């Protein structure tokens, strides 16, 4: 099931194929559908949202039933176990603590001759969070998106999530309450993104949308960007593991499957210097798949986007990893810190044999909303900065302006913008 590759050229080709797996001809057809939905919601608001919710989620709602009630949230608390509630609160605590450390600070620098420069950060006023609700329930997604927004100081935090069977997982509602979400609406898909972007009579317009979803959600976020901000265009999840002879094949196999069980398009990649380890991992993946609760989609992911590559050195493994730019990178080697300086492109890095990706996914503290499909080449994990914007601060004294007037005049003349030059020249002349 998990294919083993030994040739470097073949491995490079496969890694590129896996990275490009979302770029298919089918996307063109899906984009047409998304545009239609966005246009309808923009024109008709709640009416279109309710129509598409009935069409795709087979759920008949009214404007008055779109919003989750306080009573439903209270009921959810009665439905979760004490153990799960404590786990949610621990995750919230750890994620909040980490992101409070990442809160950017305003700064001002007083330069020579009366020049003052600085930067001022302010939170985005309204944020929308999309939480998937199709194949599984994700309270962790609620925590990872809502808490950075809350820490950033977002005033209004709105969550949307699909309820295809008419029910919402109680853990999701509890996580939302614990993470500071003020409003929750039972709607998903492209119509939910449209409602957040354009606003309806019931669902408020927001300034930024974050959170992962299926291809329709992703395409919708792509098309509303500019009307609102977005966190990223999340693709299918992926893990890349670099392992040497010290790695435990049972653990490596479990980590590969932990990624594959997300989605049939999830990618699970092993790069190892030990061919014996590769063989053992292949056997162990097959063994752990027997009777797996999500066996069919997990097998599809492993068959289509799972590979084990035997490389000559850890340096080559790092080179291939940087080329792939994985969402999750596990360093299951004897000395992971010795490789860290060479790692230049990865969303999250998990160091050592006792740090599986699941630790980061749920409660370590760093965000699990990460760049996918090679986006780690230029993008970073979701953070408080995602929900903030900054303004530059500039102040010049008369003498400071006079000192640079000549340079500004030269530049404005070169660009053919005389009034720009005049705005400086006239002030300097007035001070003479």
ZIVENPE-V583016 format. One record per residue. RES is the residue in one small letter. D_CENTER is the distance of its C-alpha to the mean C-alpha in Angstrom with 2 decimals. Layout:
# ZIVENPE-V583016
res: [RES	RES]
d_center: [D_CENTER	D_CENTER]
This chain:
# ZIVENPE-V583016
res: [x	x	x	x	x	x	x	x	x	x	x	x	x	x	x	x	x	x	x	x	x	x	x	x	x	x	x	x	x	x	x	x	x	x	x	x	x	x	x	x	x	x	x	x	x	x	x	x	x	x	x	x	x	x	x	x	x	x	x	x	x	x	x	x	x	x	x	x	x	x	x	x	x	x	x	x	x	x	x	x	x	x	x	x	x	x	x	x	x	x	x	x	x	x	x	x	x	x	x	x	x	x	x	x	x	x	x	x	x	x	x	x	x	x	x	x	x	x	x	x	x	x	x	x	x	x	x	x	x	x	x	x	x	x	x	x	x	x	x	x	x	x	x	x	x	x	x	x	x	x	x	x	x	x	x	x	x	x	x	x	x	x	x	x	x	x	x	x	x	x	x	x	x	x	x	x	x	x	x	x	x	x	x	x	x	x	x	x	x	x	x	x	x	x	x	x	x	x	x	x	x	x	x	x	x	x	x	x	x	x	x	x	x	x	x	x	x	x	x	x	x	x	x	x	x	x	x	x	x	x	x	x	x	x	x	x	x	x	x	x	x	x	x	x	x	x	x	x	x	x	x	x	x	x	x	x	x	x	x	x	x	x	x	x	x	x	x	x	x	x	x	x	x	x	x	x	x	x	x	x	x	x	x	x	x	x	x	x	x	x	x	x	x	x	x	x	x	x	x	x	x	x	x	x	x	x	x	x	x	x	x	x	x	x	x	x	x	x	x	x	x	x	x	x	x	x	x	x	x	x	x	x	x	x	x	x	x	x	x	x	x	x	x	x	x	x	x	x	x	x	x	x	x	x	x	x	x	x	x	x	x	x	x	x	x	x	x	x	x	x	x	x	x	x	x	x	x	x	x	x	x	x	x	x	x	x	x	x	x	x	x	x	x	x	x	x	x	x	x	x	x	x	x	x	x	x	x	x	x	x	x	x	x	x	x	x	x	x	x	x	x	x	x	x	x	x	x	x	x	x	x	x]
d_center: [29.22	27.14	28.65	29.93	30.23	32.61	32.89	30.60	30.78	29.88	26.92	25.62	26.14	24.33	21.27	21.20	21.76	18.89	16.50	17.94	17.98	16.08	18.68	21.51	24.35	23.16	20.29	23.11	24.54	21.29	20.73	24.25	23.60	20.52	22.64	25.40	23.34	21.93	25.49	27.02	24.86	25.48	29.19	29.74	27.11	27.53	29.93	27.46	24.68	27.28	28.61	25.42	24.59	28.08	27.81	24.57	24.33	28.13	28.09	30.56	29.54	31.05	29.69	31.00	29.19	25.70	24.88	24.70	27.74	28.36	30.70	28.04	25.92	29.15	29.85	26.47	27.42	30.61	28.91	26.67	28.46	29.11	27.38	24.12	24.40	24.95	21.97	19.72	21.47	21.18	17.40	17.35	19.85	18.14	14.72	16.77	19.03	16.49	14.80	18.35	19.17	16.50	17.87	19.28	23.02	25.28	27.81	31.12	33.28	36.99	38.28	41.87	44.10	42.23	38.77	35.89	32.24	29.11	25.66	24.89	21.55	21.23	18.63	17.49	19.90	18.07	14.48	13.54	11.15	10.93	11.54	12.70	16.35	17.85	18.27	17.46	16.73	13.71	14.83	12.38	9.47	11.84	12.46	9.09	8.46	12.19	13.58	12.00	13.11	16.39	16.97	16.47	19.25	17.90	21.07	20.03	17.08	17.08	15.47	16.05	16.20	18.53	21.67	23.33	26.10	26.66	25.32	22.19	21.54	23.12	20.64	17.90	20.40	21.42	17.94	17.49	20.90	20.42	17.20	19.01	18.05	21.17	21.03	19.88	20.74	21.34	20.06	17.33	16.87	17.26	19.89	17.62	15.42	18.81	20.21	17.60	17.99	21.79	22.87	25.55	28.52	26.61	22.89	22.32	20.81	17.87	16.84	13.05	10.80	7.33	6.20	6.40	10.01	12.79	14.01	15.79	12.92	11.01	14.40	15.13	12.23	13.53	17.01	16.70	15.10	18.06	19.23	16.17	13.27	9.71	6.41	5.85	7.54	5.94	9.11	10.92	10.15	12.47	14.51	17.22	20.03	22.75	25.81	29.45	32.56	31.72	28.77	29.53	29.21	28.76	25.74	24.24	24.85	23.22	20.03	20.04	20.69	18.04	15.50	17.80	18.31	14.87	15.86	18.82	16.70	14.94	16.30	18.30	20.08	22.78	24.48	27.65	30.94	32.78	33.91	35.27	31.91	30.40	33.22	32.79	29.04	29.81	32.47	30.38	27.51	30.23	31.77	28.67	27.90	31.29	30.96	27.17	26.14	23.58	25.84	25.78	22.08	21.74	24.81	23.57	20.43	22.69	25.36	23.35	20.57	22.00	24.21	26.03	27.22	30.19	30.30	33.15	31.43	28.39	28.34	28.00	25.20	23.30	24.18	22.84	19.60	19.15	20.00	17.39	14.61	12.98	9.57	11.86	15.32	18.17	21.42	24.07	27.01	29.97	28.84	25.06	25.39	27.75	25.08	22.45	24.04	23.84	20.10	18.66	15.52	13.00	9.54	11.32	15.08	17.15	20.78	23.83	25.14	24.27	20.54	18.90	15.18	15.75	16.63	13.22	11.62	14.01	15.74	16.21	14.50	11.77	8.22	6.96	3.16	4.20	5.89	8.08	11.60	12.88	10.47	10.84	14.22	13.24	9.71	8.52	6.20	5.56	9.28	12.40	12.86	10.10	12.62	15.65	17.78	20.71	24.21	26.63	29.98	33.11	36.75	39.80	43.37	46.28	47.23	43.72	43.50	46.95	45.96	43.24	45.03	46.49	43.23	41.60	44.70	44.49	40.87	41.41	44.55	42.73	40.19	42.94	41.75	44.93	43.91	41.15	43.93	46.23	43.82	44.25	47.87	49.24	47.83	49.30	52.64	52.76	52.44	55.30]
